[in-house]
Amino acid sequence: DSVSWDLIPGQLLCNKHFARTNKFTADPKINGTALSSDYKKSGYDQGHQMPAQDNTCDSIGQVECFFFSNMVPQTPELNRITW
C-alpha cells in the first residue's frame, strides 16, 4: 500500500501555523489501527506517510497526521536523519 496527496500552497502558506502535536492515536474511522505498543522495542520508529510539516496550517490535518493509520514502520536512520 502507499499514500499520496496533493500538496497545495494553502497547506503551507497561512497566517497561523499550528504546533506539531506529537499525539499519536488510533484512527477513529478504522478499527484495529496500530497502537504505540506495536512499536515499543521493535527497533522501528512511527514514520508518517503524510508529514506533519505539511499540515501546520490546519488543526484537523495536524491531528489526523498523527493517526496510526498514517504511520508505517521506519528505521530510525531513515525517519530521523534521511528525511
N, C-alpha and C positions, 0 to 999 in steps of 0.2 A: 504494500500500500504506500501511497505517497500523498502529500498535501501540496496544493498550490493556491495562491491567492493573487489578486490584482492589487498592487500597492499604488495608491493614488496620493497626490500631494496633500490632500486634506487629512491623511492619516499621520503626517509628519509635521505639516506646517499649520500651527494653530497658536492661539494666544495663551492658552493654558495647557501645560503638559502635566499629566498625572504621573505620580511616582510609581515606580515598579513595586508591585505588592509582595512578590515572593511567597504568596499564599497558595500553595499547591492544593488542589481539591478535586474531588470526583466530579465528573460532568453530570449535572442533574438530568440531562436528556439521554444518557447512555448508561444502562445498568451494567454493573461489573467493571467499571473503569478502574484502572490500577490505583493502588494506594502507596503512600510513602514506604510502607513495609516491604513492598515488592522490590524496591531499590536498595534498601538497607543491607549493607555488607555484600552487595552484589558486585562491587567494583565498577559500577556504571553510574553516570550522572543522569538526571532527568533532563533530557535535552528537548528544547522547544522545537516544534516543526515550524510554527509561525513565531518569529521572535517578539518578545515583549517590547523591544525598542520600536517596533513598527506599530504599536498601539498606544503610544504615550498621549495621543490627543483624544482618546476615547476611554472613559472609565469602564464601560461594559467590556470593550475589547481587551482592556488590561486584565480584568478578572477572568474572562474566557481564555485568555492566553495561558493561564496557569491551571486550566483543567487538565487532568491526567490524559484525557483523550487527545490533547495536543502534545503529549510527551512521547519520546522514543528513547530507549537506552542509548547513551553515547559514552564513549571512553572519555575519561577526564581530560586527556590531552586534546581531543577534538573539541569538547564542549568549552573548556576553559582557556585554551590557547589558540587553536587554529581558527575558530570562529572569531 
